[in-house]
């Protein structure tokens, strides 16, 4: 594994959120100032293709990367775009339940919950006018 790929993987694994390629690039430049954005994109795609990380494209259509490759759900802040894992178990039986009501062969499902993160909620509270 190249030094660049190892660094990119480390950044994604260390992230407390689900970083974009741009986020990974900005962090990688702190350690490798000459790394290119194209190198970051290429390595993220390769790592995702190998199953070492997960590539996410959620409702905001921004591609993000997740170190947790297991089945789980996500919550996205409508204000800042932050994405976090939802601490609930994956509903394995949801595919079968849905297929009982529709004439589809259910292959998989992806659930995205949309809300406001604690920081954005606090910021909105602070912006409210005092009457």
C-alpha positions as CSV (number, residue, x, y, z in Angstrom):
1,X,0.0,0.0,0.0
2,X,1.3,3.4,-0.9
3,X,2.0,6.1,1.7
4,X,-0.8,8.3,0.2
5,X,-3.3,5.5,0.3
6,X,-2.4,4.6,3.9
7,X,-2.7,8.2,4.9
8,X,-6.1,8.6,3.2
9,X,-7.4,5.4,4.9
10,X,-6.1,6.6,8.2
11,X,-7.9,10.0,7.8
12,X,-11.2,8.3,6.9
13,X,-10.9,5.8,9.8
14,X,-10.1,8.6,12.3
15,X,-12.9,11.0,11.1
16,X,-15.7,11.5,13.6
17,X,-18.0,12.5,10.7
18,X,-18.4,11.2,7.2
19,X,-15.8,13.2,5.2
20,X,-16.0,14.3,1.6
21,X,-13.0,13.9,-0.7
22,X,-12.4,17.6,-0.2
23,X,-12.3,17.1,3.6
24,X,-9.9,14.2,3.2
25,X,-7.7,16.3,0.9
26,X,-7.5,19.2,3.3
27,X,-6.5,16.9,6.1
28,X,-4.0,15.0,4.0
29,X,-2.2,18.2,2.9
30,X,-1.3,18.8,6.5
31,X,0.9,15.7,6.3
32,X,1.7,15.6,2.6
33,X,1.5,19.1,1.2
34,X,2.1,18.0,-2.3
35,X,-0.6,15.4,-2.5
36,X,-3.1,16.2,-5.3
37,X,-6.9,16.2,-5.1
38,X,-6.9,13.7,-8.0
39,X,-4.8,11.3,-5.9
40,X,-7.2,11.6,-3.0
41,X,-10.2,10.9,-5.3
42,X,-8.5,8.0,-7.0
43,X,-7.4,6.4,-3.7
44,X,-10.8,6.9,-2.0
45,X,-12.5,5.2,-5.0
46,X,-10.0,2.3,-4.8
47,X,-10.5,1.9,-1.1
48,X,-14.2,1.8,-1.5
49,X,-14.0,-0.7,-4.4
50,X,-12.0,-3.0,-2.1
51,X,-14.6,-2.7,0.6
52,X,-12.2,-1.0,3.1
53,X,-14.4,2.1,3.3
54,X,-17.9,2.8,2.2
55,X,-18.9,5.4,-0.4
56,X,-22.1,7.3,0.5
57,X,-24.2,9.4,-1.7
58,X,-27.1,10.7,0.4
59,X,-30.0,13.1,-0.3
60,X,-27.7,16.1,-0.5
61,X,-25.9,14.4,-3.4
62,X,-22.5,15.0,-1.8
63,X,-20.2,12.0,-1.9
64,X,-18.9,11.1,1.5
65,X,-16.8,8.2,2.8
66,X,-17.5,6.1,5.9
67,X,-15.1,3.8,7.8
68,X,-18.0,1.7,9.0
69,X,-18.7,-0.7,6.2
70,X,-21.4,-2.6,8.0
71,X,-25.1,-2.1,7.5
72,X,-26.3,1.0,9.4
73,X,-28.3,4.1,9.0
74,X,-27.3,7.8,8.7
75,X,-28.6,11.1,9.9
76,X,-27.9,14.3,7.9
77,X,-28.1,17.9,9.2
78,X,-30.2,20.1,6.8
79,X,-28.3,23.2,7.8
80,X,-24.5,22.2,7.8
81,X,-24.6,18.9,6.0
82,X,-22.9,17.0,8.8
83,X,-23.6,13.2,8.6
84,X,-23.5,10.9,11.5
85,X,-24.3,7.2,12.1
86,X,-27.7,6.5,13.7
87,X,-27.2,4.3,16.9
88,X,-30.0,1.8,16.1
89,X,-29.9,-1.7,14.8
90,X,-30.2,-2.3,11.0
91,X,-33.7,-3.7,10.1
92,X,-32.8,-6.8,8.2
93,X,-36.5,-7.8,7.8
94,X,-37.5,-4.4,6.2
95,X,-36.9,-5.7,2.7
96,X,-39.3,-8.6,3.2
97,X,-41.9,-6.3,4.8
98,X,-41.8,-3.9,1.9
99,X,-41.9,-6.6,-0.7
100,X,-45.2,-7.8,0.8
101,X,-46.8,-4.4,-0.2
102,X,-45.2,-3.7,-3.6
103,X,-44.5,-5.7,-6.7
104,X,-40.7,-5.1,-6.5
105,X,-37.9,-7.4,-5.9
106,X,-36.2,-5.6,-3.0
107,X,-32.4,-5.8,-3.3
108,X,-31.4,-3.6,-0.4
109,X,-32.4,-0.4,1.4
110,X,-30.7,2.8,2.5
111,X,-32.4,4.9,5.2
112,X,-31.4,8.5,5.7
113,X,-32.8,10.5,8.5
114,X,-32.8,14.3,8.1
115,X,-32.7,16.7,11.0
116,X,-30.6,19.4,12.6
117,X,-27.4,18.5,14.5
118,X,-26.9,19.8,18.0
119,X,-24.6,22.6,17.0
120,X,-27.0,23.9,14.3
121,X,-30.0,23.6,16.7
122,X,-28.0,25.7,19.3
123,X,-27.1,28.3,16.7
124,X,-30.8,28.6,15.7
125,X,-31.8,29.1,19.3
126,X,-29.1,31.8,19.7
127,X,-30.3,33.6,16.6
128,X,-33.9,33.9,17.8
129,X,-34.9,37.4,18.6
130,X,-35.6,38.2,22.2
131,X,-39.1,39.7,22.6
